[in-house]
Amino acid sequence: MRSSIFNIIETIGDGILLYNTNSNGILKLNKEYEEKYNEFLQSGKLDDEAFKSALLKGNMVIDENSGDEIDTIFLENKMARFGGNDIGLTVAPTMACNFRCPYCYEKGKEYVTMNRETVNKVKKYFNNLKERYRHVAITWYGGEPLLAFPIIEELMESIYEKFERKYVAVSVVTNGYLLTENVARKMKKLNISSIQITIDGPPEIHNKRRRLPSGEDTFFVILENMKKALEIYPELKISIRVNIDKDNIDGVDKIIQYLEEYDLIHKTHLYLAPVTNINETCTEGSCFSTREFAIEELDFLKRNHKKGYSFISLPVRNTSMCGAVSAHSYIIDARGDLYKCWDDVSNLNEKVGSLYDEHSPVNANMVKWLSHTIENDVECRNCKYLPVCMGGCPNYWIKNKKKNCVSIKENANQFVRLIYDVEKKRKEASV
């Protein structure tokens, strides 16, 4: 046996925490087992069968008959990107939006909505999927997709004519302003199981950043919409994304008191995400670097853990990298054009095809995405965070010729310690 190269050790008062980024497993070892583990590192021998079993289960140790860990990761990467019978689609029925967010990634895009011909092209595309795929994951995107909800309804009914509902996963990325009771009922009927809504701070901040052209309130409308939607559709999973930069970070904690007031704190999942400099959205150094964001993220989690709120979770294992570099993932925009990355939607220079040209040859953009690899990058191959990072955002790498690694690389040890504290308190509370 040998120790995994993806082990991260955090020293605590009475032993160590052993975190493996490949399995997402965490083991707490007291002094006795810390010594046994250190002896194993020296000798390669481990006589305690129960301890050996726990380490093997968490991938902290690797059987000698197992393949090289790094080569295995990249084999999984190839299989996920180019094999299988699942397809992931992001569909933007409209590029129009009812908000005017200052950091919007889609500035300068035309506010096109699918016409009848394009809707029929999408239907035909959906109908042909059954010949090749068993599972379909669809994310409705925009613009603001709920502006075109009748189109979503029509296209969802179309896909259900070919696929059983249990083989279709559906989500929506929305600003939440149009999430009316009527829409919530229709979402339930269409089996749309999850939505992502952005809230950027308390009302005085959010209403400046996530604003209507008229400047009227959006914050309280969105919270009321979420509350009513969950009353109608309790199974709906709502993720609240908080886009942070240096202009709004100080107000983020105030969101929590409003989520409490609307009885949403335990019914939704809140997480922070950095505003990134796509289409020059950052001004005068307003965006955080990866390291700066990691510090702010950890501070937020620590503060609120002390207050009894737990928003913490380990990053998911990500050997598939990103749908943008998968042969079985596309974005369809309101014109019927095909793209590989969400950030490029409706940028004609980045399209990889069109539903109007079914037999178009593989273009240079498609080659760019599908040939992207980090397999020969020495830094990535030697990185303990490879299984959860995989080189970071491919779009950033391709366009900037450098990496933008995930934040866990900057705060993993403290992150793991915090997770341990959370679990310890939960166990104590359940006794």
Protein Blocks (a to p, Z undefined) as FASTA:
>chain_A
ZZdfkbccdddfklccdddfklopacdddfklmmmmmmmmmnopafblklmmmmmmnoma
ccfkbccfklmmmmmmmmmmmgcjddcddddfbfcdfbdcfklckgoiacddddfklmmm
mmmmmmmmmmmpmbdcddddedjfklmmmmmmmmmmmmmmmpcfklpccddddehlmmcf
klmmmmmmnopabdcdddebdfklmmmmmccfklpafklmmmmmmmmmmmmmmmlccddd
ddddfklmmmmmmmmmmmmmnopmmmcccddddddfehhlagghlaccfklmmmmmmmmm
mmmmmnopafbdcdddffkopaklpcbbccddfkopacfbfklgoiaklpgbdfklmkbc
cdfklmmmmmgccklmmklmmpcklmmnnnpafklmmmnopacddfklmmmmmmmmmmmm
mmmmmmmmmZZ
